[in-house]
């Protein structure tokens, strides 16, 4: 077996006995997260902007909008990754983020790279996310940049 073939075989093996979480189950986790985050961001936005929230034509309504819809969710996601290795959506599907080499919890640096890697994943028409469907280790561009994989709990 050639060096590249053995490397590819090793890279496609599940980390620490877990199965990789595929595209559709990760879409489901993202939808769960979207609903859960909306349950607190929409009421907060309404408290700040009132009925204008529903009729506003601007992409960003003001500083509170940036805080409520970008800063607070970003902090929440990174804290959840640090504490639980997963967002609520990933927990619901019994999946978690691990270091791609060791199967251990990612470092804070990996979590930050992964989060900001989302921006790169979405830019080319979302191809960085879609890549999960075709990658042997089910990694999106953000996972590849951070050196992480998303695995399913052995019970699922």
Buried (B, 14 or more C-beta within 10 A) or exposed (E): EEEEEEEEEEBEEBBEEBBBBBBEBBBBBBEBBEEBBEEEBEEBBEEBBEEEBEEBEEEEBEEBBEEBBEEBBEEBBBEBBBEBBBBBBBBBBBBBBBBBEEBEBBBEEBBBBBBEBBEBBBEEEEEBBBBBEEBEBBBBBBBBBBBBBBBBEEEE
